[in-house]
């Protein structure tokens, strides 16, 4: 099954005693505050995003549990050398300035080793702040008819209005949290995002249409596939 990749953002973090004890639950030996660098990641939220999808709040809660202990990778690569940091705690928090907005915030730490100093400097200076998260949800529900697009095709097109209601996809049920990845190069606007639910995608996947919007959609999909093969 394809995982869902979403863009995320690096935030500043504060390190205190209770945070340090959570970090030490993940560490092989007790670490002192001087030995670790921490940061926060706004991973995903319950708002309809640029893919016209939203995570339900219950899904965010489930992902918070699943993400603890997961690695933070560099550019989606799974090798010992690319594992730079680890998620030590995660919570669902209100989004500043967004009424009803809730977001999953991952708290991550990185040992202050010589090999990590370039990465830490890049985060601290704001050079490295684009991330993506890879998750899997149990269901992808059409907001109009309730069909699970993972297994069923329905006629509704994301972003289109039906009787005044916009069609979007509800990503429901936390199945797995694979990774958080830092992207060293500024991502394509559409990179790090997207999914296929399996099954026919109907009108969305018709290449015959000549309208500019549809061409754009295809270009986006190509970028996303590229992202996937890199991973
Ligand atoms: Zn539908």
Boltz pocket constraint, residues with backbone or C-beta under 6 A from the ligand:
constraints:
  - pocket:
      binder: B
      contacts: [[A, 142], [A, 143], [A, 144], [A, 145], [A, 146], [A, 147], [A, 154], [A, 155], [A, 156]]
      max_distance: 6.0
